[in-house]
Every structure is written in structure tokens, then in C-alpha cells.
Amino acid sequence: NQPVAGPNYSVDLSRQTFELLHRMSGGGLGVDYNFPRSTASIPGSVPINLVFNNTTDQPITEVHIDDLDEKSGIKFEGFMTIPMISPEQSSQVSISINFNDTLQPAKFSICSSKGRFPVKIQPPVGEMLSPYVIIETDFDSLKSKLSGMHEVVGEMDNPGTDSSAMSQ
């Protein structure tokens, strides 16, 4: 009774990708992640794409996440177990992590037939921002309520390559 292969997706390489688990540390299972900058399934969460790469010549089975460290209030929405990743293949899943408005890393383990590997994801500050759609009239109304901010407009001559000629 052979395990059924997990989903295989094309990988969006237009986003900066970070290494979560090096293939040598993971027994041939490498894991990369990126922030798709889309709306998360849970409000307040950050969506994250995980790409599991089987760099071996054997199937890797039962890929899942365990040992979630939720001590600091970090909440996690994982994915269903990937039954199998075929040799030299990849599988991509999406997770959501609510970092609880903190820059503390989310700690968990990636588990598979190759073992249990502790990892952590620490988001760059900008990835914790959520898109907010607003129509122009509402924007103008909110903008008019901003007080105490000043804008200075002016021109100055380019001092050339001598930046010491510029002052604040």
C-alpha cells in the first residue's frame, strides 16, 4: 500500500525566499518560506508559504508540523500532513501565524520520515502589516484629520559629489 504523493505546485519566485531548514540538516528535506503579502485566513495573522523540497532519491513521507511553542501568545494555523513528497520534487503549503504584535520568532518542529527538526520563523517588520483597502474620499477625510504633521517643500542646488556641503 503506497502512500499517495502530496500536492505539487509551481513555486512563485517573485518574492524573497528564506531558508527554514537546510537540506543537509533535514536529512534531504529542505524547507524554504516566503511571505506572499496576501490576506490571511485568520484576521491578524501573517500568511506564509512553505516549500518542502525532497533532494533525495527516496520518497519522504508524513511531512507535518509539531511542537508549536505558543508561550508568547503566538497562534498558528498549520496544514494537513503531506503524505509523501517524491524524490527530487517539491510541495508547497500555506500557513498563517499570528505573531501577537511581537517580533518574537514562532518556534515549531518540522517532522517527517527523516526525523524531527526544530525551526523558527521571525518575520521582518514590514511583513506584519496588513493591506487595507480604502476609497479615495475616505482617504482624503482621514488625511484631513492628521494634525501636527508638517510638510516642507523647497528646492536646493545639487552640491555635486561633495556631500559635506549639505546640512540639515
C-alpha positions as CSV (number, residue, x, y, z in Angstrom):
1,N,0.0,0.0,0.0
2,Q,2.0,3.0,-1.3
3,P,1.4,6.5,0.2
4,V,-0.2,9.0,-2.1
5,A,2.0,11.9,-3.2
6,G,1.3,15.3,-1.7
7,P,0.3,18.3,-3.9
8,N,3.0,19.7,-6.2
9,Y,2.7,23.4,-7.1
10,S,4.8,25.7,-9.2
11,V,6.8,28.0,-6.9
12,D,6.4,31.8,-7.1
13,L,9.9,33.0,-7.1
14,S,9.0,36.7,-7.4
15,R,9.1,37.1,-3.6
16,Q,12.2,37.0,-1.4
17,T,12.7,33.4,-0.1
18,F,14.2,32.5,3.2
19,E,15.7,29.1,4.2
20,L,13.9,27.5,7.1
21,L,15.6,24.1,7.1
22,H,18.8,23.3,5.1
23,R,18.6,20.0,3.2
24,M,21.7,18.7,5.0
25,S,20.2,19.3,8.4
26,G,16.8,17.9,7.3
27,G,18.2,14.6,6.0
28,G,17.5,15.6,2.4
29,L,14.3,17.6,3.2
30,G,14.9,21.3,2.6
31,V,12.3,23.9,3.5
32,D,12.1,27.5,2.2
33,Y,9.5,30.1,3.0
34,N,8.2,33.4,1.8
35,F,5.6,36.0,2.6
36,P,3.0,36.2,-0.2
37,R,1.6,39.5,1.1
38,S,-1.9,38.3,0.7
39,T,-4.8,38.3,3.1
40,A,-4.5,35.7,5.8
41,S,-7.3,33.2,6.5
42,I,-7.3,34.3,10.2
43,P,-7.6,38.1,10.9
44,G,-4.3,39.4,12.5
45,S,-2.3,36.6,11.1
46,V,0.6,36.7,8.6
47,P,0.3,34.3,5.7
48,I,3.4,32.3,4.9
49,N,4.2,29.9,2.1
50,L,6.3,26.9,2.9
51,V,8.1,25.0,0.1
52,F,9.2,21.5,1.0
53,N,12.0,20.2,-1.3
54,N,12.9,16.5,-1.4
55,T,16.5,16.5,-2.5
56,T,17.0,12.7,-2.1
57,D,16.4,9.7,-4.4
58,Q,13.8,8.3,-2.0
59,P,10.3,9.4,-1.1
60,I,9.9,11.5,2.1
61,T,6.7,10.7,3.9
62,E,4.4,12.1,6.7
63,V,5.6,15.7,6.5
64,H,3.9,17.8,9.2
65,I,4.4,20.4,11.9
66,D,4.6,19.7,15.6
67,D,5.9,21.1,18.9
68,L,4.3,24.5,18.4
69,D,5.6,27.0,21.0
70,E,2.6,29.2,21.9
71,K,4.0,30.5,25.2
72,S,4.3,34.1,24.0
73,G,0.8,34.2,22.6
74,I,1.8,33.3,19.1
75,K,-1.1,31.5,17.3
76,F,-0.5,29.1,14.4
77,E,-2.7,27.6,11.7
78,G,-0.9,24.8,10.0
79,F,-1.6,22.4,7.2
80,M,-2.7,18.8,6.7
81,T,0.0,16.2,6.8
82,I,1.7,15.8,3.4
83,P,1.6,12.0,2.9
84,M,4.6,11.9,0.5
85,I,7.0,14.1,-1.4
86,S,8.5,12.1,-4.3
87,P,12.3,12.2,-5.0
88,E,13.6,15.5,-6.4
89,Q,10.1,17.0,-6.1
90,S,8.6,19.9,-4.1
91,S,5.4,20.6,-2.4
92,Q,4.1,24.0,-1.3
93,V,1.6,24.7,1.5
94,S,0.3,27.8,3.2
95,I,0.3,28.5,6.9
96,S,-0.8,31.5,9.0
97,I,0.9,32.7,12.1
98,N,-0.4,35.4,14.4
99,F,2.8,36.8,16.0
100,N,0.7,38.6,18.6
101,D,2.1,42.0,17.6
102,T,5.6,41.0,18.6
103,L,8.8,40.3,16.8
104,Q,9.4,37.1,18.7
105,P,10.0,34.2,16.4
106,A,7.5,31.4,16.0
107,K,9.1,28.1,17.1
108,F,8.0,24.7,15.9
109,S,9.3,21.4,14.5
110,I,9.1,20.1,11.0
111,C,8.6,16.3,11.2
112,S,8.9,13.7,8.5
113,S,10.1,10.2,7.9
114,K,13.6,11.7,8.1
115,G,13.2,13.0,11.7
116,R,12.1,15.9,13.8
117,F,13.8,19.3,13.1
118,P,13.3,22.4,15.3
119,V,12.9,25.6,13.3
120,K,11.8,29.2,13.9
121,I,10.4,32.0,11.7
122,Q,10.9,35.6,12.6
123,P,9.1,38.0,10.3
124,P,10.6,41.2,9.0
125,V,8.6,44.1,10.5
126,G,7.1,45.1,7.1
127,E,5.6,41.6,6.7
128,M,3.4,42.1,9.7
129,L,1.5,44.9,8.1
130,S,-1.9,44.0,6.5
131,P,-3.3,45.6,3.4
132,Y,-6.2,47.9,3.9
133,V,-8.4,48.9,1.0
134,I,-9.9,52.4,1.3
135,I,-11.7,54.6,-1.3
136,E,-10.2,58.0,-2.1
137,T,-12.9,60.1,-0.4
138,D,-12.4,58.2,2.9
139,F,-8.6,58.6,2.5
140,D,-9.0,62.3,2.0
141,S,-11.3,62.5,5.1
142,L,-8.8,60.6,7.2
143,K,-5.9,62.6,5.8
144,S,-7.5,65.9,6.8
145,K,-7.7,64.6,10.4
146,L,-4.0,64.3,10.7
147,S,-2.7,67.2,12.7
148,G,0.7,68.2,13.9
149,M,2.4,67.0,10.8
150,H,4.3,69.4,8.6
151,E,5.4,69.2,5.0
152,V,8.2,71.4,3.8
153,V,8.6,71.8,0.0
154,G,11.6,73.6,-1.5
155,E,14.4,73.4,-3.9
156,M,18.2,73.3,-3.4
157,D,21.2,73.2,-5.7
158,N,22.9,69.8,-6.1
159,P,26.2,70.2,-4.3
160,G,27.8,67.6,-6.6
161,T,29.9,64.8,-5.1
162,D,30.9,66.8,-2.0
163,S,28.2,65.6,0.4
164,S,29.7,67.7,3.3
165,A,28.2,70.8,1.7
166,M,24.7,69.5,2.6
167,S,23.4,70.2,6.1
168,Q,20.1,69.6,7.8
